[in-house]
Amino acid sequence: MESDESEYLDAVHASRELHDPWMAPPASSVAFSAYLARLREPTHTGFLLRAEGRLVGVVNINNIVMGAFRSGHLGYFAFTGSEGRGYMTEGLRLVVDAAFGELGLHRLEANIQPGNVRSIALVRRLGFMREGFSPRYLFIAGEWRDHERWAITAEDWSS
């Protein structure tokens, strides 16, 4: 992933309008290095999605807990020019397959701001179920934001 830094940062900068107000991905060389360092920890993993020879999105599994829980939280985003083309659906499908297969997870959760209709449609399309609502769940762009909790278990997954 280190070799993807320049392309990644260019894509993040070109996608500011798409990401605002939902998220703020690492947007500098220092922030990208910190992101890569976090992915080296056993509690995180990440995937750069490519199609047609370019980066189209990112999917991360964060806060991975094994043992009796075997769960992780998803984070994902598309880059400008690739939204609405099915790349995130296919990429997230592959990551969920890997999570329930080679990573040995049992449950994945995606926390999504209620107004982010594209993200909600994505997880719904893949079979995630809405489990609840968390007021002031994550601190994004200077404020605490409400989120809906969407999740799926290995038993309910059909790739």
Secondary structure, 3 states (H helix, E strand, C coil): CHHHHHHHHHHHHHCHHHHCCCCCCCCCHHHHHHHHHHHCCCCCEEEEEEECCEEEEEEEEEEEECCCCCEEEEEEEECCCCCCCCHHHHHHHHHHHHHHCCCCCCEEEEEECCCCHHHHHHHHHCCCEEEEEEEEEEEECCEEEEEEEEEEEHHHCCC
